[in-house]
Amino acid sequence: MTKHNIASWIRAEHDKVIDLSNVLRQMVAYAPRENLAAWINETRGCFDHFRAHLIRHMALEEEDGFFSRLTEQRPTLAPEIDRLRHEHVEMTRIMRGIHQTLEELTPEDRLLVRDCCARINGLLSYVDHHEDLEDSLVTFIFTQDIGTKD
């Protein structure tokens, strides 16, 4: 697969993650007082799609050498790049916990539903912040001229 194709695939996954994030944000803004079973099922399905796309997006960033290319461009930024790579691991762990909670929820679990909404909102905030950091880092790496010694 060419670099262009991989970049397009990463962008497509990124766009899907954004779309699903927006839907999830609306779903967890508040838990309904009625038809909680249907809400749980819909939220579970949407979260599972979001989770699958985010995991695929993160894997593409790591597999195609995206992080490696950034490190090659600016070796001094390796600690920051490693931190972003580790955040992928952390977000995956958070998603695993939320997924498990969603699988166990029942309509009687009103406090757990509210807690799950807060956890999903937190995760979405982490994802947004992570993406902003990645975008800023890429922009910095590829637009700053560090010059050479004469």
Secondary structure, DSSP 4 states (H G I P E B T S, - for coil): --HHHHHHHHHHHHHHHHHHHHHHHHHTSS--SS-HHHHHHHHHHHHHHHHHHHHHHHHHHHHTTHHHHHHHH-GGGHHHHHHHHHHHHHHHHHHHHHHHHHHH--TT-HHHHHHHHHHHHHHHHHHHHHHHHHHHHHHHHHH-------
